[in-house]
Amino acid sequence: MRIAIVSVGDELLVGDTVNTNAAWLGERLDARGATVERVTTVPDRLADIAQVVNESLAASDAVIVTGGLGPTHDDVTMEGVAAAVGKSLEPHAEASAWFADRGGYAADDGEPRTVELPSGARFLPNDEGVAPGAVVESVYVLPGVPAEMKAMFERVESEFTGTETYVEHVLVDEPESALADRLVDLQRRFDVTVGSYPGDGVRVKISATDPETASEAAGWLREHATVVDD
């Protein structure tokens, strides 16, 4: 299953907030065998949200959008998603009932726009906050507050599927350039995916569809490289 993640928020673009949501989602989706094809960060601007969600939906099996839910002037994500899939926003009866029971933002007379969801959307309760999420077509709209996003994602996590992978890590005490030929050889010998990440040494990530292959590949690399005890 190919997934696109769209992170919404001016604060992410200027560095006021670190985008931990995308990293957490990527890890959880990878563990389920789903493949994150792209991560895009957009400002709190309706047209940009609509354009990127539409483009991501065309190229992916599902899109996860985080951030920009709520009652304030810059919370335009739900409207942008609605535009992307050609839907209108309308008060959602289930979300309205949930909102009334839970309380939340102080609202003036009338229904808060927080409970306006794209037409035909599936309502997602927010176990850690008050801004509801939604699923419309193959777009999952989640809050930006990490605790809220995580709790809501766990409600729908089982809907993201793929081939389960098994991972081994090997920390190599050699330059990445010197290791390149052996990583190519590793992939030729074993049916694995290999990633190398330089830093304090080179962390080699070996992924396979069965644990035995991953373990054998990691063992081969440990025999043919200078490794750091791990």
Beta strands, then each sheet from edge to edge (+ up, - down):
strand 1: 2-8
strand 2: 35-42
strand 3: 62-66
strand 4: 89-91
strand 5: 116-118
strand 6: 122-124
strand 7: 133-136
strand 8: 139-142
strand 9: 166-172
strand 10: 193-198
strand 11: 202-208
sheet 1: 2+ 1+ 3+ 8+ 7- 6+
sheet 2: 4+ 5-
sheet 3: 9+ 11- 10+
end
